[in-house]
Amino acid sequence: NSTKISDKLSDESIAKMYEIFLNFMAKIVIDHNGEVVKNIGDALMFRFPNVDSNDVSGMKNILECCLIMIDSHDELKKQLEAENMSELDYKVSATYGSVKVAESTTSNISDIFGPTVNRCFKINSLCPVNSLVIGTNLYEILKDFTEYEFIQFCSIELKQEYGYSIFEVKR
């Protein structure tokens, strides 16, 4: 809901709001040994490179990173309120698969792209606020983790058009 909130803020306040949000989330990613790829407006793109899908602890680490982002909503709200800013709602989405890495000749920041990235952004639009959704590829790896609940979304359009489903994940 950052676009709606930022309509009422000065440029300086918008920058501060994004700075708080993006740095807050990036710290969670880094604490879980993830790699922040880049900020895209009010979104943070991150990845966990070279993860073996058979590594149970590695896969749980990724899932916990995403769930901690959701669980940290109240803590983020406090940080924003300390700066006299409204709370932010957000969505977290994750998929599993290979990505292409593009090295820039003008920057030391790499970019990632490909079908896995595209799927992740597509399913994010269907995610309920302050929730985590995952794609079919990641669900197939995680579905036997009994400490989590996986709720399949009934999106016939997504299934027909793109060939995959999405699942909300809860503890």
N, C-alpha and C positions, 0 to 999 in steps of 0.2 A: 504493500500500500504506500510505497515511498513517493510515487508520482503524485498522488492525491495530497499527501502531507507536504511535499516540497512546493506545491503551488502556492502555499501560504507563507513560505519562508524566504528570507533574504538569501542571496547567493552565498554569503558567508555561512549562514546557518545550514544551508543545504550541504555545503562542503563538509562542515563539522559532523552533520548527521551521517553522511556516507563514510567519513573517516572513522567514526566510532563503530558503525556497523561492520564495515569491511575488515577493519583491524581486529575486532572482536572475533569474527568468524575465522579469519586467517590464523589467529593464535590457536584456535581449536584444531584446525587442520594440521598445523605445524606440531602441536603437542601429540598428534597421532601419526607422526612421520609421513604426513602427506606433503604434496608439493602444490603450492599456489601457482597457478598458471598466469592468471590475470584477472583484473576487475573489468567487468563489462557493464558500464552504467552502475546500476544498483545491485549487480550480481557478481558473485565471486566464483570463478572457475578454478577447480582444483582437481588433482588426480593422485593416484597411488601407483606410481610406475613399477613395473616388474614384479607384480604380485602374482603368486602362484594360486590359482583357484582351488587347489587341493590343500593349501595351508590354512587350516581352520582358524588358528589364532590371528593370522593376517587378515582373513576375511571378516572375522568378528571385529577386529580393530577398525576396519573401514565402516562397518555398520554402526559401531559405537560412536565413531567420530560424527557421523550424520545424526544419530539420535541425541548426542550431547548438544549438538547445535540446536535441536528442537527443545531439549530440556532446559537450555540456558536462556530461554525467552525472558523469564522474570529478571535474571541478572542483567541482560542487555537493557531491559526496560529501565532498571535502576540507573544504569550508566547514562542513558538518554535523559531521564528525568533530572539527573544531577546537572545537566546542561540546559535544563528547561525545554526539553524537546519531547514530542509525543512518542509513544511506544511504536515500534514497527512490527508488523506481522511479516512473515516470510515463509518460503517453501524450500524444501531440500529434495533434490532428485538425484538418483545415482543409477548408473548402468555399468555393465561390464563388457569389455571388448578392447580390441586394439584401436589405437589412435595414431594418426600421422603427426609427426612433429615437424614444424616449419621453423627453421632458424632464420632470424632476421639479420641482414647485413648492416642495418642501421641501429640496432638495439641489442642488448644482451638478454632480452626477454624472448623466450620461445613461445610459439603458439601451437595449439593442438587442434586438429580438425578431423573430420571423417564421420561415417555413419553412427558411431558410438556417441560422439558429441552431439550430433543432430538429434538422435533419439532422446538423449538426456534433456535437452532443451524442450523437445516436444512434450515429454511426459511431465515436465515441470509445470506447464500451463494447466494441466489437469489435476495438480496436487491441491488438496485442501490446505488452507492457511495453517501455518505452524505445525506442519506434518512432513513426513518423509514418504516418498514413493520411490519404488525401484522398478526397473524394467525386467522383462522375462529372463534375459541372460543372467542377471544377477540373482533373480529369484531361484532359478534352477540350481545355483550354487549354494544358496542359503536356506532353502526350504526345509531342510532337516534340522535346523537350529531350533530346538524346542522352547528356548527361552524367549523367542520372539513370535509375534502373531503377524501373519501375512493375510491381508484382506484384498482379494482381487477386485479390481474395478471392472464393472461391466461397461466397457466401451466398445461397442460393436464397430463404430466408425474407425477407431484406432486399429482394432484387430483386422478389419477388412482392408483399410487403406495402407497400413504399414506392416501388418503381419506379426504384431506382438501385443502383449498385454501389460498392464501395470498393476502393482500391488502396493497398498499402504502398509507400512511396517510400524508396529508398536511393540513395546516390551510386554 
